[in-house]
Amino acid sequence: MVAVTPLTRTGWLGVVALLCLAAGVALRLWWPSSRPALDCPPEEVRWKDGVARCEGGPPLTPAPAGAGLTVGLKLDLNRATEHELGLVPGIGPKLARELVSARGARGGFKSWDEVDDVPGVGGAKLEALRSAAEIR
Protein backbone atom coordinates (compact mmCIF):
# COMPACT_ATOMS: atom_id res chain seq x y z
CA MET A 1 0.00 0.00 0.00
CA VAL A 2 1.28 3.47 -0.91
CA ALA A 3 1.39 6.08 1.79
CA VAL A 4 -0.22 9.40 0.85
CA THR A 5 1.27 12.43 2.47
CA PRO A 6 -0.69 15.64 2.87
CA LEU A 7 0.24 18.51 0.58
CA THR A 8 2.61 21.11 1.84
CA ARG A 9 2.12 24.84 1.31
CA THR A 10 4.20 24.58 -1.86
CA GLY A 11 2.02 21.73 -3.12
CA TRP A 12 -1.17 23.70 -2.47
CA LEU A 13 0.34 26.72 -4.21
CA GLY A 14 1.01 24.53 -7.26
CA VAL A 15 -2.60 23.26 -7.24
CA VAL A 16 -3.96 26.83 -7.02
CA ALA A 17 -1.67 27.96 -9.85
CA LEU A 18 -2.84 25.12 -12.09
CA LEU A 19 -6.50 25.92 -11.31
CA CYS A 20 -5.89 29.61 -12.17
CA LEU A 21 -4.26 28.60 -15.45
CA ALA A 22 -7.16 26.29 -16.31
CA ALA A 23 -9.68 29.04 -15.45
CA GLY A 24 -7.78 31.49 -17.70
CA VAL A 25 -7.83 29.06 -20.63
CA ALA A 26 -11.55 28.36 -20.10
CA LEU A 27 -12.38 32.09 -19.93
CA ARG A 28 -10.40 32.81 -23.09
CA LEU A 29 -12.35 30.15 -24.98
CA TRP A 30 -15.68 31.36 -23.57
CA TRP A 31 -15.08 35.14 -23.86
CA PRO A 32 -16.71 36.92 -26.83
CA SER A 33 -14.60 37.96 -29.78
CA SER A 34 -13.10 41.46 -29.84
CA ARG A 35 -14.07 41.85 -33.51
CA PRO A 36 -16.74 44.48 -34.15
CA ALA A 37 -20.26 43.12 -34.22
CA LEU A 38 -20.99 45.13 -37.38
CA ASP A 39 -18.56 44.68 -40.23
CA CYS A 40 -19.71 47.63 -42.32
CA PRO A 41 -18.82 51.31 -42.54
CA PRO A 42 -20.83 53.60 -40.20
CA GLU A 43 -22.76 55.17 -43.10
CA GLU A 44 -24.30 51.76 -43.93
CA VAL A 45 -25.62 51.16 -40.41
CA ARG A 46 -29.42 51.20 -40.32
CA TRP A 47 -31.64 51.01 -37.25
CA LYS A 48 -34.69 48.79 -37.12
CA ASP A 49 -36.63 48.29 -33.90
CA GLY A 50 -33.70 49.62 -31.87
CA VAL A 51 -31.19 47.18 -33.39
CA ALA A 52 -28.26 48.26 -35.59
CA ARG A 53 -27.90 46.33 -38.85
CA CYS A 54 -25.61 46.49 -41.87
CA GLU A 55 -27.98 47.43 -44.68
CA GLY A 56 -27.76 49.97 -47.46
CA GLY A 57 -30.44 52.44 -48.36
CA PRO A 58 -32.26 55.08 -46.38
CA PRO A 59 -32.32 54.83 -42.58
CA LEU A 60 -35.36 52.95 -41.36
CA THR A 61 -35.57 54.99 -38.16
CA PRO A 62 -33.23 57.63 -36.81
CA ALA A 63 -30.49 56.24 -34.61
CA PRO A 64 -30.54 57.28 -30.97
CA ALA A 65 -27.66 59.72 -30.51
CA GLY A 66 -25.78 57.62 -27.97
CA ALA A 67 -26.12 54.47 -30.04
CA GLY A 68 -25.19 56.30 -33.23
CA LEU A 69 -22.04 57.70 -31.64
CA THR A 70 -21.14 54.22 -30.42
CA VAL A 71 -21.15 52.73 -33.92
CA GLY A 72 -19.34 55.72 -35.46
CA LEU A 73 -22.20 57.77 -36.88
CA LYS A 74 -21.76 61.54 -36.70
CA LEU A 75 -24.26 64.00 -35.27
CA ASP A 76 -25.54 66.87 -37.38
CA LEU A 77 -24.23 69.85 -35.40
CA ASN A 78 -27.03 72.06 -36.71
CA ARG A 79 -29.78 69.67 -35.57
CA ALA A 80 -28.36 67.93 -32.49
CA THR A 81 -30.15 68.60 -29.23
CA GLU A 82 -28.48 69.78 -26.07
CA HIS A 83 -28.72 66.25 -24.68
CA GLU A 84 -27.17 64.68 -27.78
CA LEU A 85 -24.26 67.15 -27.76
CA GLY A 86 -23.73 66.39 -24.09
CA LEU A 87 -23.09 62.73 -25.03
CA VAL A 88 -19.98 63.68 -27.00
CA PRO A 89 -16.88 62.89 -24.90
CA GLY A 90 -15.40 66.11 -23.52
CA ILE A 91 -18.56 68.17 -24.09
CA GLY A 92 -20.56 68.68 -20.94
CA PRO A 93 -24.08 69.99 -20.44
CA LYS A 94 -22.89 73.60 -20.02
CA LEU A 95 -20.97 73.67 -23.32
CA ALA A 96 -23.79 71.81 -25.07
CA ARG A 97 -26.17 74.56 -23.91
CA GLU A 98 -23.74 77.24 -25.20
CA LEU A 99 -23.48 75.52 -28.57
CA VAL A 100 -27.26 75.27 -29.00
CA SER A 101 -27.66 78.91 -27.94
CA ALA A 102 -24.94 80.13 -30.34
CA ARG A 103 -26.39 78.01 -33.15
CA GLY A 104 -29.81 79.57 -32.61
CA ALA A 105 -28.37 83.09 -32.56
CA ARG A 106 -26.48 82.51 -35.84
CA GLY A 107 -29.20 80.58 -37.61
CA GLY A 108 -26.96 77.52 -37.74
CA PHE A 109 -23.23 76.91 -38.05
CA LYS A 110 -21.74 77.22 -41.52
CA SER A 111 -18.09 76.50 -40.64
CA TRP A 112 -15.94 75.11 -37.86
CA ASP A 113 -14.50 78.60 -37.32
CA GLU A 114 -17.95 79.70 -36.14
CA VAL A 115 -18.02 76.78 -33.72
CA ASP A 116 -14.55 77.73 -32.46
CA ASP A 117 -15.86 81.23 -31.63
CA VAL A 118 -18.36 79.82 -29.10
CA PRO A 119 -17.17 80.56 -25.54
CA GLY A 120 -15.82 77.38 -23.94
CA VAL A 121 -14.75 75.72 -27.18
CA GLY A 122 -10.99 75.39 -27.35
CA GLY A 123 -8.68 73.32 -29.50
CA ALA A 124 -9.33 69.99 -27.75
CA LYS A 125 -13.11 70.42 -27.56
CA LEU A 126 -13.24 71.53 -31.19
CA GLU A 127 -11.42 68.33 -32.19
CA ALA A 128 -13.81 66.27 -30.06
CA LEU A 129 -16.74 67.91 -31.85
CA ARG A 130 -15.17 67.41 -35.27
CA SER A 131 -14.70 63.71 -34.60
CA ALA A 132 -18.29 63.23 -33.42
CA ALA A 133 -20.26 65.73 -35.49
CA GLU A 134 -20.44 67.31 -38.90
CA ILE A 135 -21.85 70.54 -40.24
CA ARG A 136 -24.48 69.88 -42.91
C-alpha atoms as a printed R data frame, in Angstrom:
    type eleno elety resid chain resno       x      y       z
1   ATOM     1    CA   MET     A     1   0.000  0.000   0.000
2   ATOM     2    CA   VAL     A     2   1.278  3.475  -0.909
3   ATOM     3    CA   ALA     A     3   1.389  6.076   1.790
4   ATOM     4    CA   VAL     A     4  -0.220  9.395   0.850
5   ATOM     5    CA   THR     A     5   1.272 12.427   2.474
6   ATOM     6    CA   PRO     A     6  -0.691 15.642   2.873
7   ATOM     7    CA   LEU     A     7   0.237 18.512   0.582
8   ATOM     8    CA   THR     A     8   2.607 21.112   1.844
9   ATOM     9    CA   ARG     A     9   2.124 24.836   1.307
10  ATOM    10    CA   THR     A    10   4.201 24.583  -1.863
11  ATOM    11    CA   GLY     A    11   2.023 21.727  -3.121
12  ATOM    12    CA   TRP     A    12  -1.172 23.700  -2.470
13  ATOM    13    CA   LEU     A    13   0.343 26.719  -4.214
14  ATOM    14    CA   GLY     A    14   1.006 24.530  -7.261
15  ATOM    15    CA   VAL     A    15  -2.599 23.265  -7.239
16  ATOM    16    CA   VAL     A    16  -3.959 26.826  -7.018
17  ATOM    17    CA   ALA     A    17  -1.667 27.963  -9.850
18  ATOM    18    CA   LEU     A    18  -2.844 25.123 -12.092
19  ATOM    19    CA   LEU     A    19  -6.496 25.923 -11.314
20  ATOM    20    CA   CYS     A    20  -5.893 29.608 -12.172
21  ATOM    21    CA   LEU     A    21  -4.256 28.598 -15.446
22  ATOM    22    CA   ALA     A    22  -7.155 26.294 -16.307
23  ATOM    23    CA   ALA     A    23  -9.675 29.044 -15.450
24  ATOM    24    CA   GLY     A    24  -7.779 31.492 -17.701
25  ATOM    25    CA   VAL     A    25  -7.834 29.064 -20.630
26  ATOM    26    CA   ALA     A    26 -11.548 28.357 -20.098
27  ATOM    27    CA   LEU     A    27 -12.380 32.090 -19.934
28  ATOM    28    CA   ARG     A    28 -10.396 32.805 -23.086
29  ATOM    29    CA   LEU     A    29 -12.349 30.153 -24.977
30  ATOM    30    CA   TRP     A    30 -15.683 31.356 -23.571
31  ATOM    31    CA   TRP     A    31 -15.076 35.145 -23.860
32  ATOM    32    CA   PRO     A    32 -16.708 36.923 -26.828
33  ATOM    33    CA   SER     A    33 -14.597 37.962 -29.776
34  ATOM    34    CA   SER     A    34 -13.103 41.457 -29.838
35  ATOM    35    CA   ARG     A    35 -14.067 41.849 -33.510
36  ATOM    36    CA   PRO     A    36 -16.736 44.483 -34.147
37  ATOM    37    CA   ALA     A    37 -20.256 43.122 -34.223
38  ATOM    38    CA   LEU     A    38 -20.987 45.131 -37.377
39  ATOM    39    CA   ASP     A    39 -18.555 44.682 -40.235
40  ATOM    40    CA   CYS     A    40 -19.710 47.633 -42.321
41  ATOM    41    CA   PRO     A    41 -18.824 51.310 -42.536
42  ATOM    42    CA   PRO     A    42 -20.831 53.597 -40.203
43  ATOM    43    CA   GLU     A    43 -22.758 55.165 -43.104
44  ATOM    44    CA   GLU     A    44 -24.296 51.764 -43.935
45  ATOM    45    CA   VAL     A    45 -25.623 51.155 -40.406
46  ATOM    46    CA   ARG     A    46 -29.417 51.200 -40.319
47  ATOM    47    CA   TRP     A    47 -31.643 51.007 -37.255
48  ATOM    48    CA   LYS     A    48 -34.689 48.794 -37.121
49  ATOM    49    CA   ASP     A    49 -36.634 48.294 -33.901
50  ATOM    50    CA   GLY     A    50 -33.698 49.616 -31.871
51  ATOM    51    CA   VAL     A    51 -31.187 47.185 -33.390
52  ATOM    52    CA   ALA     A    52 -28.262 48.260 -35.590
53  ATOM    53    CA   ARG     A    53 -27.903 46.334 -38.855
54  ATOM    54    CA   CYS     A    54 -25.608 46.488 -41.875
55  ATOM    55    CA   GLU     A    55 -27.976 47.431 -44.681
56  ATOM    56    CA   GLY     A    56 -27.755 49.966 -47.463
57  ATOM    57    CA   GLY     A    57 -30.443 52.442 -48.364
58  ATOM    58    CA   PRO     A    58 -32.260 55.082 -46.376
59  ATOM    59    CA   PRO     A    59 -32.317 54.829 -42.584
60  ATOM    60    CA   LEU     A    60 -35.364 52.954 -41.355
61  ATOM    61    CA   THR     A    61 -35.572 54.987 -38.158
62  ATOM    62    CA   PRO     A    62 -33.226 57.631 -36.811
63  ATOM    63    CA   ALA     A    63 -30.487 56.236 -34.607
64  ATOM    64    CA   PRO     A    64 -30.541 57.279 -30.974
65  ATOM    65    CA   ALA     A    65 -27.657 59.723 -30.508
66  ATOM    66    CA   GLY     A    66 -25.784 57.617 -27.970
67  ATOM    67    CA   ALA     A    67 -26.116 54.466 -30.039
68  ATOM    68    CA   GLY     A    68 -25.186 56.296 -33.226
69  ATOM    69    CA   LEU     A    69 -22.036 57.702 -31.638
70  ATOM    70    CA   THR     A    70 -21.136 54.222 -30.421
71  ATOM    71    CA   VAL     A    71 -21.153 52.735 -33.924
72  ATOM    72    CA   GLY     A    72 -19.341 55.718 -35.455
73  ATOM    73    CA   LEU     A    73 -22.196 57.774 -36.879
74  ATOM    74    CA   LYS     A    74 -21.758 61.539 -36.696
75  ATOM    75    CA   LEU     A    75 -24.255 64.000 -35.275
76  ATOM    76    CA   ASP     A    76 -25.536 66.874 -37.382
77  ATOM    77    CA   LEU     A    77 -24.229 69.847 -35.398
78  ATOM    78    CA   ASN     A    78 -27.027 72.060 -36.712
79  ATOM    79    CA   ARG     A    79 -29.776 69.671 -35.571
80  ATOM    80    CA   ALA     A    80 -28.361 67.926 -32.494
81  ATOM    81    CA   THR     A    81 -30.146 68.596 -29.228
82  ATOM    82    CA   GLU     A    82 -28.479 69.776 -26.071
83  ATOM    83    CA   HIS     A    83 -28.723 66.249 -24.679
84  ATOM    84    CA   GLU     A    84 -27.168 64.685 -27.784
85  ATOM    85    CA   LEU     A    85 -24.261 67.153 -27.765
86  ATOM    86    CA   GLY     A    86 -23.726 66.390 -24.088
87  ATOM    87    CA   LEU     A    87 -23.087 62.735 -25.027
88  ATOM    88    CA   VAL     A    88 -19.979 63.685 -26.996
89  ATOM    89    CA   PRO     A    89 -16.882 62.888 -24.905
90  ATOM    90    CA   GLY     A    90 -15.399 66.112 -23.516
91  ATOM    91    CA   ILE     A    91 -18.558 68.171 -24.094
92  ATOM    92    CA   GLY     A    92 -20.556 68.676 -20.940
93  ATOM    93    CA   PRO     A    93 -24.079 69.995 -20.440
94  ATOM    94    CA   LYS     A    94 -22.893 73.598 -20.024
95  ATOM    95    CA   LEU     A    95 -20.968 73.666 -23.322
96  ATOM    96    CA   ALA     A    96 -23.790 71.814 -25.068
97  ATOM    97    CA   ARG     A    97 -26.173 74.561 -23.907
98  ATOM    98    CA   GLU     A    98 -23.741 77.237 -25.203
99  ATOM    99    CA   LEU     A    99 -23.483 75.515 -28.572
100 ATOM   100    CA   VAL     A   100 -27.261 75.270 -28.996
101 ATOM   101    CA   SER     A   101 -27.665 78.907 -27.945
102 ATOM   102    CA   ALA     A   102 -24.940 80.127 -30.343
103 ATOM   103    CA   ARG     A   103 -26.388 78.009 -33.148
104 ATOM   104    CA   GLY     A   104 -29.808 79.571 -32.611
105 ATOM   105    CA   ALA     A   105 -28.373 83.091 -32.565
106 ATOM   106    CA   ARG     A   106 -26.477 82.512 -35.835
107 ATOM   107    CA   GLY     A   107 -29.198 80.579 -37.612
108 ATOM   108    CA   GLY     A   108 -26.958 77.519 -37.737
109 ATOM   109    CA   PHE     A   109 -23.234 76.914 -38.049
110 ATOM   110    CA   LYS     A   110 -21.743 77.219 -41.517
111 ATOM   111    CA   SER     A   111 -18.089 76.495 -40.643
112 ATOM   112    CA   TRP     A   112 -15.936 75.108 -37.862
113 ATOM   113    CA   ASP     A   113 -14.505 78.601 -37.324
114 ATOM   114    CA   GLU     A   114 -17.949 79.704 -36.135
115 ATOM   115    CA   VAL     A   115 -18.024 76.775 -33.716
116 ATOM   116    CA   ASP     A   116 -14.550 77.727 -32.463
117 ATOM   117    CA   ASP     A   117 -15.859 81.233 -31.634
118 ATOM   118    CA   VAL     A   118 -18.358 79.821 -29.098
119 ATOM   119    CA   PRO     A   119 -17.168 80.559 -25.538
120 ATOM   120    CA   GLY     A   120 -15.820 77.379 -23.940
121 ATOM   121    CA   VAL     A   121 -14.751 75.720 -27.182
122 ATOM   122    CA   GLY     A   122 -10.992 75.395 -27.351
123 ATOM   123    CA   GLY     A   123  -8.680 73.320 -29.502
124 ATOM   124    CA   ALA     A   124  -9.326 69.993 -27.745
125 ATOM   125    CA   LYS     A   125 -13.105 70.423 -27.560
126 ATOM   126    CA   LEU     A   126 -13.242 71.532 -31.189
127 ATOM   127    CA   GLU     A   127 -11.416 68.331 -32.193
128 ATOM   128    CA   ALA     A   128 -13.807 66.268 -30.062
129 ATOM   129    CA   LEU     A   129 -16.738 67.912 -31.846
130 ATOM   130    CA   ARG     A   130 -15.174 67.408 -35.271
131 ATOM   131    CA   SER     A   131 -14.703 63.705 -34.604
132 ATOM   132    CA   ALA     A   132 -18.295 63.228 -33.420
133 ATOM   133    CA   ALA     A   133 -20.261 65.733 -35.485
134 ATOM   134    CA   GLU     A   134 -20.440 67.310 -38.903
135 ATOM   135    CA   ILE     A   135 -21.851 70.543 -40.244
136 ATOM   136    CA   ARG     A   136 -24.485 69.882 -42.905
